[in-house]
Amino acid sequence: MALLCVNVDHIATIRQARRAQEPDPAQAAVLAELAGASGITVHLREDRRHIQDRDVEVLRRLVKTKLNLEMATTEQMIHVALAVKPEMATLVPERREELTTEGGLDVHGHLEVVGGVVRILREGGIVVSLFIDPDEEQVSAAARSGADLVELHTGAYAEAREHKAQQAEMARLIRAAVLAREMGLRVNAGHGLNYVNVGPVAGITEVEELNIGHSIIARAALVGIERAVREMLAAMAGHGSHGCGEGREGRRW
């Protein structure tokens, strides 16, 4: 079964809403690890809308499992990554006007730039993952870029409203995961996953780890982060809790 990397960005979102000192993403990270998370993910955005530079520095000192830094392919972010030295950097597209990352990185269309960033980070001792759509062309480009992993964008699967559409998106994810492994890439997945839809993605043989943030932090606001993480791990294992095991029309995904 896939492991769970918890994104704590939205702990910082709550804090930044009041420009306050709390809640602290580092404290959330420690609790998530205690509850069984295999890693902690943060996205240091250009506009610093949630996670701040100091958060990344503190997390680097406190995280005992693995720190995954999501970052744009910019010179500034490269400097941050090389200074902080997370175990993993995940290259993602970024637009200021988006609420959240809206699609995968276009590696095929920007192979030279992406490959250059991959090379710099890997030379700095950082494992590099590329957040891409589950598309054959993008998987092939990711392999050519020299990256270690791909993180398959699960947004289309998560947003599918009809069972048939969800099945089609799941088939896309599986094909991309199999191709990535055949090309020598390790495979993670994430985006839009929640307690209802996570099970099938966690069950894809090639997927090593899921990156999940919003649904866990939303649940944590009601029950606490440790319980929220444990419930997600249970849902990933196929025996979800707190009544979220069934989808529309009583269908169990």
N, C-alpha and C positions, 0 to 999 in steps of 0.2 A: 504494500500500500504506500501511496505517496506520503511524504512528510509535509509539515505545515510551517511556512514562514509567515509570520504575522506582520502586517504593515501597520505602523502606529502613527501614520501621518495625521489622522483625524483626532487623535488626542491633542496634537498641536493646533489643529483647526479650532477646537473648543477654547484652548488657551488664547489664541490670537484674536478670537472674537472680542475679547475684552482687553487685549494687550496686557494680560496678567502674567503671573508666575506659575500658575497651575491651570490644569493638570500637566504633569511632567511626562513627556514621552519616554524618558529613561526609566521612570518608575513603572510605567506600563510595560515596557520591554522586559524588565526583571520579572514581573508577575507572569507575563506570557511565557517566558522561559520556564518558570517554576511549574506552569500548568502543562508543559509538554511541547511547546513550540521548538522547532529545530533551528530557527533563525529569526532575525528581525530585519524588516525591510523599511527603508525611509526614502522618500523622493525629495531631494533638495532642489526645489524649483528656482528658476531665474528670478521670479518675483517674490520669493520667500513667503508665499502665502500661508504656509503652515510650518513645516520644519525649517529651523534656523541653523546657521553654521555651528553655533555652540551646541545645539542638540546632537549634531553628527559627531562632534568631538567628544561629548560626554558619553554617547552611546558606544563609541569606539573603545572607551575605557571600561564600560560596564558590561557590554554584551559578552556572554560566555560561550554562546553557541556559534553563530555566524552573523556578521553584519553585511547586508546586501544594500548597496547604495544605488538607487535608481537615479539616472542622470542624463542630461542632454549631451549631444556630441559637441560641446563648446570648449574653448580653451580654458575658460574660467572653471568649468566643472572638472576638466582634466587635472588642473592644478589642485583642486580640492581633494579629488580622489587620491592623487599621488601623495598628498600630505597626510590624509587620514588613514590610508591603507586598509580599506574594508576587505574582507575576504573575497567579496564578489561585487562587481559593478554591473548593473543592467542598463544598457543603453536604450533610451526610450525617446520617442518624438515628443515635442513640447510646443504648445502654443499658449500664449498668455490668456487668450479669451476663452479657452476650454475650461469646463468645470472639472473634468478629470481626463486622463489620457484617452483619446477617442479612437485610436487605431494603432496598428503596429508600425514599427520603424520601416521605412522604405529602403531596405538594404540593397535591393537590386538596382534602384535608381541612383543610389549614392554610395556605391561599393568602395570607391577610392577613399572617400572621406571616412566612412565607417571602418574600413580596414586599417586606416592610419591610426584612428583612435584605439581600436582593438590592440594594435601592435604596441602602442605607447603604454597602455594599461597593463598588458601582459608582461612587458619588459619591467614594469614596476612591481611585479609579483602579485598582480590582482587577476583573479579568475573573471572572465568576461562573458556575460550573457546578452543576447539581443532579443528584445521584445518585438515579436513579429506576428503578423496574421498567419493563420494556418494555411499557407499558400505554397505550392511546390516551388514557384519561382523565388520566393523569399527564403525558403529553407535552403535551396541550392546556393543562393547568394550568401547566406549566413555561413555556410560551410566554406565558401571561398574567402570569406573575410578573415578567417583565422580564429573566430570566436570559439570558446569552449562549449557554450550552451546556447540554446534558444529557449525563450519563454513564450509559449504559444498563447496568443490573445484569445481568451474565451468569451469575449463580449457578445459576439453574434449568437453563440450557443446560449448564454445566460439570458439574452433578451428575446429569444424565440418564444412566441406565444402559443403556437400550435405544436402538438406533439410531433407531427411529421417534419416540421421545420427544425425542431430541436434534434430529431434523429439525424437529419441531413447534416446539421452543424457538428454533431458528435462524430459522424463518419469523416468529415473534413479534418477534425482534430486528430483522429486516429491515423488517417493517411499521412498527415504532416508529421506526427510523432514517429511513425515507422520510418518514413523517409529520412528524418533527421538522424535517427539512430544508425541507419544504413550508411549515412554520410559521415559518421564519426562524431556527431554532436550529442551531448547530453540534453535532456528535455525537462523543462519545467512548464508550468501553465498558470494562468491567472487572469483576472479581471471580471468583475460582476458575479463572482461565485458567492453563493449563500448556503444556508443550512438545508434548503430544499433541493438545489440543483447540483451540489458539489459531488455527490456520490459517484456518478458515472465517470466524471473527469478524474477523480482520485483513483478510479479503477483501471484507467488506461495503463497498460503494462509498462510502456516506455517512460511515463511521467514520473520523475523522481520527487518533485516537490511542488506544492501549490503556494502561490503568494496571494493572501487574502487579507483585506483590511477593513473596508467599510462595513460589511455585515457583522464582523466580529466586534468592532468598536460600537456599532449601533446596539448590538445585544449587550455589550458590556455596560452601556449606560443604564441598563435595567437590572442586570444581575451581577455585575463585576467582571473584570477581565479574565480572571482565572477560570471562572465557570464558563464564560463565553468561549474561551479557547478549548476547554475540555469538551464542550458540546460540539464544537466544530470538528474536533478530532473524532468524536463519536459519529457524526454525520458522514465524515469521510470514510469511516470504516463500514458504513452501511446500516448503522443502527442509531439514527438521529434521535435527539431528545427535544424537549419543550414543544412537542406537537407539530414539528415542522417536517415530518417525514412524507407528507403527501402533497402533490401538486394539484393543478386544476382538475376538477371533476373526480377528485379522490384518487387520481392516478399516482402510484408510487414510482418515482423516477429511479 
